[in-house]
């Protein structure tokens, strides 16, 4: 009998605790334990527990371990089924990831080194951007003998362009001549520039990558992986100039009119980059990105026979089956607390925190707020407590909560 009472109390306590964790419901501050405020049910639980003493033994009681952590709806079951139906691709290696966090949503042979073809030029551009904004306005005079097999920006020896102009010639028509011009301008020699490329790859922890040239023409030692190319692309996209260039369909300068070879820019809603590449050894390669409602995804395909269809399938899958979730204080009473003087002051996180989840998991995120006393003054760098987020019983994040100088928007 006593065991049943204990189980019932535990169940009710868990339900009451979960009630306070839901955004739409409120609680109150109880005496503190270890400096943190504990939200609890209080007297009602005691009354219910005592009333159980008058009950005769009955059927088995639902114990805590048997309580579903969160019910799954029929719609969520359908979402789970779609999530498991991953795209069928022609690519030998592929990857889909969230651009902001780098979280990988799908991967196939993503760590297998393969020829990257002109995806190499993302690193060439990154080294130019690393030189600083001032360097982009420097004039680059095209040297003799710059012509290179493969795709070309049509550069002529003796003509003068800015380094930024050369990046358009590098990334839109995928000019191998532009890659060599950038390499010679920054490195002095191609060999020195390639050494810089490999050093930068090492600094980014691109462990499956080795560059042999600045343009991506086939070489047995010129290799990278989808995982490494994601790291590289995210590093390059941190430069607004790079993000703008790779999203530009056409660019005209000094007698040149370059078209972006990335067909997704005009074919796929929200497409905003990044780079194509093709050689005999590499096959069709593509780093594709697209943004919708502030959510940017990156799809990488290597060794494909239909790179645009492969990339579109990955992006469609990502946007359909995953969503961004902001981890924040729930609305209502959780956003305000009384300070030592009795005034109600606003609570919040200083930084925005986003995670990417399968859509079916969105409604399964729970938050638990723990406040310490006394409450710091508004605007203080001293945390007022912590908020912990869980998903199906597992902690997915814990962040300090502060008393804000004013209400969060």
Buried (B, 14 or more C-beta within 10 A) or exposed (E): EEEBBBBBBEBBBEEBBBBBBEBEEEBEEEEEEEEEBBBEBEEEBEEBBEEBEEEEEEEEEEBEEEEEEBEBEEEBEEBBEBBEEBBEBBBBBBBBBBBBEBEBBBBBBBEBBBBBBBBBBBBBBBBBBBEEEEBBEEEBEBEEEBEBEBBBBBBEEEBEBBBBBBBBBBBBBBBBBBBBBBBBBBBEEBEEBBEBBBEBBEEBEBEBBBBBBBBBBBBEEBBBBBBBBBBBBBBBBEBEBBBEBBBBEEBEBEEBEBEBBBBBBEEBEBBBBBBBBBBEBBBBBBBBBBBEEEBBBBBBBBBBEBBBBBBBBBBBBBBEBBBBBEBBBBEEBBBBBEBEEEEEBBBBBEEEEBBBBBBBBBBBBBBBBBBBBEBBBBEEEEBBBBBBBBBEEEEBBEBBBBBBEEEEE
